Amino acid sequence: SNWPLFAEKTKQLLGQDKVAVIFGCWTSVSRKSVLPVVEEMNGLLFYPVQYEGEELSKNVFYTGAAPNQQAIPAVDYLMSKDGGSAKRWVLLGTDYVYPRTTNKILR
């Protein structure tokens, strides 16, 4: 993907096209590439997928689950008696921001 192009198109949507709200970005990297533009131009971004947390912006509605809402409760359950009292497990994820950050939080 072309992250600089995402920022450029966001600037065009908010500035030239005068859109009120952007719904989009699928990955954390794409969100992070448009965030400075959205904040600078006081736009609104609805980010509809899970995200790693550790970020807050008055210009973004984060509608997906963060690790404290999804991963932490799952691990807590697995470690509980009802969940099988797991003592060891493996955390797998692809190589991008969300799984790396979630793995870091869960350690």
Backbone bond lengths (Angstrom), bond angles and torsions (degrees), N, CA, C in turn:
res aa  C-N    CA-C-N  psi(-1)  N-CA   C-N-CA  omega(-1)  CA-C   N-CA-C  phi
1 S - - - 1.457 - - 1.518 110.38 -
2 N 1.289 115.11 159.75 1.461 122.01 -175.85 1.533 109.30 -109.44
3 W 1.336 116.16 88.59 1.471 120.96 -174.52 1.524 112.67 -61.08
4 P 1.334 120.60 -42.49 1.468 118.92 177.17 1.533 112.49 -60.24
5 L 1.326 116.80 -33.87 1.468 120.15 177.85 1.528 110.57 -65.52
6 F 1.332 117.49 -36.37 1.469 120.35 177.65 1.527 110.03 -59.60
7 A 1.324 116.66 -45.55 1.462 120.84 179.54 1.529 110.58 -63.77
8 E 1.318 116.26 -42.02 1.473 121.12 179.45 1.534 110.72 -62.18
9 K 1.315 117.06 -45.59 1.470 121.07 -179.84 1.527 111.25 -67.55
10 T 1.317 117.17 -33.84 1.464 120.82 176.19 1.519 110.02 -63.81
11 K 1.326 116.00 -43.19 1.469 120.71 177.78 1.529 110.33 -60.94
12 Q 1.319 116.66 -41.16 1.466 121.11 178.68 1.531 110.87 -65.36
13 L 1.321 116.85 -45.55 1.463 120.33 -179.66 1.527 111.92 -60.52
14 L 1.323 116.52 -45.71 1.464 120.12 -177.36 1.525 112.65 -76.87
15 G 1.334 116.70 -38.64 1.461 120.57 -175.36 1.517 113.86 -85.63
16 Q 1.318 116.24 -62.99 1.468 120.61 -175.18 1.524 112.71 -77.43
17 D 1.320 116.62 -45.96 1.464 120.60 -175.05 1.525 113.07 -84.20
18 K 1.318 116.71 -12.05 1.467 123.33 175.92 1.535 113.66 56.49
19 V 1.342 116.73 38.26 1.466 118.56 175.63 1.526 109.15 -70.67
20 A 1.314 116.11 149.50 1.459 120.52 -177.95 1.522 112.10 -86.04
21 V 1.334 116.59 -36.66 1.458 121.41 -174.11 1.518 109.09 -143.98
22 I 1.328 115.76 141.98 1.462 121.37 174.20 1.527 107.63 -110.66
23 F 1.317 116.25 129.00 1.460 122.60 172.66 1.513 105.77 -107.26
24 G 1.332 117.33 116.47 1.442 115.64 -179.83 1.500 115.64 167.61
25 C 1.308 112.06 -164.20 1.458 125.00 -172.57 1.525 107.10 74.24
26 W 1.293 116.70 128.89 1.463 120.11 -178.68 1.517 111.16 -108.98
27 T 1.313 116.36 -27.32 1.461 119.71 -179.21 1.522 109.96 -115.24
28 S 1.313 115.43 162.40 1.461 120.47 177.46 1.520 111.11 -62.05
29 V 1.327 116.71 -38.42 1.466 120.16 -179.09 1.525 110.41 -64.36
30 S 1.322 117.65 -41.04 1.465 119.07 178.74 1.528 110.50 -66.37
31 R 1.332 117.59 -39.50 1.465 120.66 177.21 1.520 110.76 -62.80
32 K 1.325 116.45 -45.73 1.460 120.35 -179.33 1.528 111.97 -65.45
33 S 1.324 118.00 -27.03 1.465 120.07 179.81 1.526 111.94 -75.77
34 V 1.333 118.23 -29.97 1.462 119.91 -179.91 1.526 112.76 -94.57
35 L 1.315 117.85 -17.19 1.464 121.39 -175.37 1.529 113.99 -55.43
36 P 1.342 119.96 -46.86 1.465 118.36 179.59 1.532 113.00 -59.76
37 V 1.315 117.08 -36.37 1.469 121.11 179.11 1.525 110.15 -69.32
38 V 1.322 116.89 -45.18 1.464 121.29 179.46 1.527 109.85 -59.63
39 E 1.327 117.09 -43.53 1.470 120.23 -179.99 1.523 111.43 -69.20
40 E 1.320 116.87 -44.40 1.473 120.97 -179.02 1.526 111.50 -60.78
41 M 1.330 116.63 -37.99 1.464 120.90 -176.61 1.530 112.08 -97.50
42 N 1.327 115.97 7.69 1.463 123.57 179.31 1.527 112.01 52.39
43 G 1.337 115.51 42.92 1.455 121.04 176.14 1.512 110.85 -88.09
44 L 1.319 115.83 -179.15 1.458 121.86 176.35 1.521 108.90 -123.58
45 L 1.323 115.43 135.84 1.454 122.22 177.21 1.520 108.50 -123.92
46 F 1.326 116.84 126.33 1.456 121.63 169.76 1.516 106.69 -97.21
47 Y 1.332 116.12 116.90 1.463 122.20 -179.32 1.524 107.05 -104.91
48 P 1.357 118.09 107.02 1.457 120.99 -166.28 1.524 117.62 -91.64
49 V 1.307 119.15 8.95 1.466 119.52 -176.03 1.526 110.90 -121.26
50 Q 1.338 115.49 166.62 1.467 119.57 177.28 1.524 109.12 -54.96
51 Y 1.318 115.44 148.51 1.459 118.99 178.52 1.516 109.01 -144.03
52 E 1.316 115.32 165.59 1.460 121.47 -169.88 1.521 114.24 -80.57
53 G 1.317 118.29 -3.15 1.458 119.58 -175.93 1.519 109.64 74.83
54 E 1.300 117.14 -154.10 1.467 122.84 177.51 1.523 112.54 56.18
55 E 1.330 117.12 26.51 1.463 121.73 178.40 1.521 106.89 -153.44
56 L 1.311 116.00 140.98 1.456 120.97 178.97 1.515 108.31 -143.57
57 S 1.302 116.82 131.83 1.458 121.29 177.03 1.516 108.75 -145.09
58 K 1.322 116.09 134.87 1.466 120.17 176.58 1.520 111.27 -69.61
59 N 1.322 117.15 -8.28 1.460 122.12 -178.46 1.528 113.51 -101.50
60 V 1.330 117.31 3.98 1.464 120.23 -177.51 1.528 109.94 -128.34
61 F 1.333 115.20 133.13 1.457 121.76 169.48 1.521 106.46 -99.70
62 Y 1.323 116.31 109.02 1.464 122.09 179.18 1.529 106.74 -89.24
63 T 1.325 117.86 103.59 1.463 119.81 -174.16 1.526 113.47 -98.28
64 G 1.321 117.68 -7.92 1.461 121.18 177.90 1.517 111.01 -90.73
65 A 1.310 115.47 166.52 1.464 121.40 -178.78 1.524 111.46 -73.05
66 A 1.314 115.42 143.26 1.467 123.08 172.36 1.534 107.35 -99.34
67 P 1.337 118.47 166.20 1.473 120.56 -177.71 1.531 114.27 -53.35
68 N 1.332 117.75 -36.22 1.462 119.39 -179.54 1.529 112.37 -69.26
69 Q 1.329 117.21 -13.61 1.461 121.28 178.91 1.527 112.43 -102.52
70 Q 1.322 117.40 -15.80 1.454 120.30 -172.95 1.527 111.83 -127.26
71 A 1.305 117.61 -62.66 1.465 121.43 -172.83 1.533 112.49 -73.95
72 I 1.315 117.67 -45.05 1.468 120.15 -177.89 1.533 111.21 -62.27
73 P 1.346 119.99 -47.23 1.468 118.33 176.53 1.533 113.10 -60.55
74 A 1.320 117.51 -35.81 1.470 120.12 179.05 1.524 110.95 -64.56
75 V 1.329 117.06 -45.14 1.468 120.72 179.59 1.527 110.35 -67.45
76 D 1.326 116.73 -41.16 1.471 119.42 176.71 1.528 110.86 -57.79
77 Y 1.327 116.59 -41.89 1.461 120.30 178.56 1.527 110.84 -64.00
78 L 1.330 117.39 -46.53 1.467 120.44 -179.66 1.525 112.09 -60.36
79 M 1.331 116.82 -31.36 1.461 120.93 -179.94 1.535 112.22 -82.30
80 S 1.339 116.79 -14.43 1.468 120.21 -179.11 1.528 110.75 -79.36
81 K 1.319 115.00 166.24 1.465 120.13 178.25 1.531 110.68 -60.39
82 D 1.328 116.77 -43.88 1.472 120.64 179.84 1.524 112.15 -63.31
83 G 1.313 116.61 -28.99 1.463 121.24 -178.49 1.512 114.05 -90.44
84 G 1.325 117.50 0.96 1.461 120.86 177.26 1.512 114.38 105.87
85 S 1.328 118.21 3.36 1.472 123.25 177.58 1.526 112.71 54.19
86 A 1.315 116.56 42.97 1.472 120.46 -179.97 1.527 110.31 -59.72
87 K 1.308 115.99 134.58 1.469 121.90 177.73 1.528 111.10 -106.10
88 R 1.325 115.90 -28.80 1.468 120.82 -179.11 1.524 108.73 -135.85
89 W 1.305 115.74 145.82 1.455 120.93 176.08 1.518 108.61 -157.29
90 V 1.302 115.45 168.57 1.465 121.91 179.77 1.518 108.03 -114.44
91 L 1.315 116.09 134.63 1.459 121.31 176.49 1.524 108.40 -103.56
92 L 1.317 116.33 118.17 1.458 121.59 -179.52 1.516 109.78 -110.85
93 G 1.312 115.65 148.31 1.460 120.22 175.66 1.510 110.10 -171.75
94 T 1.308 115.84 157.32 1.459 119.91 176.36 1.522 109.24 -72.62
95 D 1.307 116.95 169.20 1.463 121.36 -173.10 1.529 111.43 -90.38
96 Y 1.326 115.46 77.12 1.460 120.33 170.73 1.522 108.32 -150.46
97 V 1.313 117.24 -177.87 1.462 122.93 -166.88 1.531 113.58 -58.03
98 Y 1.325 118.89 -51.22 1.467 120.33 -173.88 1.527 112.93 -57.71
99 P 1.337 120.29 -55.26 1.466 118.11 -178.64 1.522 113.58 -66.09
100 R 1.334 117.46 -35.19 1.470 118.50 178.46 1.521 110.56 -63.42
101 T 1.334 116.77 -45.62 1.461 120.30 -178.57 1.526 111.25 -68.59
102 T 1.318 117.44 -41.72 1.464 120.74 178.44 1.522 110.91 -61.95
103 N 1.331 116.81 -42.85 1.467 120.08 176.58 1.524 110.68 -60.18
104 K 1.323 116.81 -42.07 1.472 121.26 179.42 1.533 110.41 -62.43
105 I 1.320 117.09 -43.38 1.463 121.67 -179.61 1.529 110.92 -64.73
106 L 1.328 116.60 -39.97 1.464 120.35 -176.47 1.518 113.85 -75.88
107 R 1.309 118.31 -18.31 1.469 119.69 178.83 1.470 107.59 -67.88
